[in-house]
Amino acid sequence: MPPPLEGVKIVDLSRVLAAPLCSMLLADLGADVIKVESLTGDDTRSWQPPSATLLEGDIPLPDHPPESAYFLCVNRNKRSISVNFKTSEGLEIVRKLISQSDVLIENYIPGKLDKLGLGYEACKEINPHLIYTSISGYGQTGPYATAAGYDVVIEAEAGLMHITGDPHGPPAKVGVAATDVATGLYAHGAVLAALLSRQKTGKGAWIDCNLIESQIAGLANIASNYLIASASASRHGTAHPSIVPYQVFPCQDGDLMVGVGNDKQFEIFCDVLGQKNMASSKKFSTNKARVENREELVGLIEASMQRKPIAYWLSRLSGKGIPFGPINDIERTFEHPQVVARDLVVEVDHPRAGRIKLVGPAVTYNGSRMKVRLPPPYIGQHTREVLGQIGYTDEEIDELMTLRVVR
């Protein structure tokens, strides 16, 4: 399938994770994403170690730090220009870009860009067809609108941390910035919807996507349990509040995740354990009964599984129709036969770091992934190229660089 967003131009004023993830997903679909960075660059450029190893010899920006792994993970397929748009000349550059673009993505605290003349109303005057995408912690309105929103804070405020962790321990954050990732996914879908709407109406839109609403929407059944039945949630570790057995079980030499989703699967699981009698017991024969007798059943399963190593249980469970899997570290995750077979990891040539590995786009179309056309850019890599495309002469660009308006 040809890249569906080919010809769509996006001005990306965002930093860190949620919004850059959104713009990267759109870039993967063929959009020309111009990442507008400050003279010091995206915050995550300095979030290292770890970082990619610099090439030896003649490379761009030899005195700059290496490319951080964090930055590299959400900035493929983009071009970078570095602009001080707090200057009048820099502001004019951004306005020119906006006038020629389809989408703007920003994640500043609400009101910040208004002060610079780059708020929605000002940009709408520049380009009435613009899809202006605001990604923030709490949204553009309401008492918390101007509060800084970080993933871990929203995890705490929006219920996720309350339900994450050991039932007998303190709240825990998720191991990756899941709220940021979810918000980036919601925003990416919203931009696609707005582009489709513009085809029908000819009008742009102002998208308001934020972490707290994305996270609450992501509470799924936990939110529904409360809204429908006033049922409050609690922490269950790896277990499920409404399904048993559905958790990590210790084996002789490690841990194994097992998810038994229905009564038929439970019968099969009991056979695997060599405990057929459990399936017919009134205390365990239905999921409702298993939830009510969770502690007793889990104890019996743990006693069985601890007698044998993981390899034994993997062999016994294979092909039985029961979801299961070992607890892999990150190395084993990338060595997983399915990950290897699906070619999820891609390699690209970076002008400062050489050959680097990235996680590729997660979706295939007719059996193929969208191509990684461009490696994540080094800061200001495409400043001259982009300014030339919007009408600046080489002499004008040289002067802007001398004045430290761009780099």
QUIJO-V121983 format. One record per run of one state. SS is the DSSP state (@ for helix, = for strand, . for the rest). FROM is the first residue (numbers start at 0). TO is the last residue. Records with the same first field share a line. If there is no record, write none. Layout:
SS = FROM-TO, FROM-TO
//
This chain:
. = 0-7, 12-16, 28-30, 37-41, 46-49, 51-66, 73-76, 83-86, 99-101, 106-110, 115-118, 126-129, 136-149, 157-159, 163-176, 201-203, 217-219, 229-244, 250-253, 259-261, 273-274, 280-285, 292-292, 305-308, 317-321, 326-328, 335-335, 341-343, 350-352, 359-362, 365-366, 369-381, 389-392, 402-404, 406-406
= = 8-11, 31-36, 50-50, 67-67, 77-82, 102-105, 130-135, 204-209, 245-249, 254-258, 322-325, 344-349, 353-358, 363-364, 367-368, 405-405
@ = 17-27, 42-45, 68-72, 87-98, 111-114, 119-125, 150-156, 160-162, 177-200, 210-216, 220-228, 262-272, 275-279, 286-291, 293-304, 309-316, 329-334, 336-340, 382-388, 393-401
//
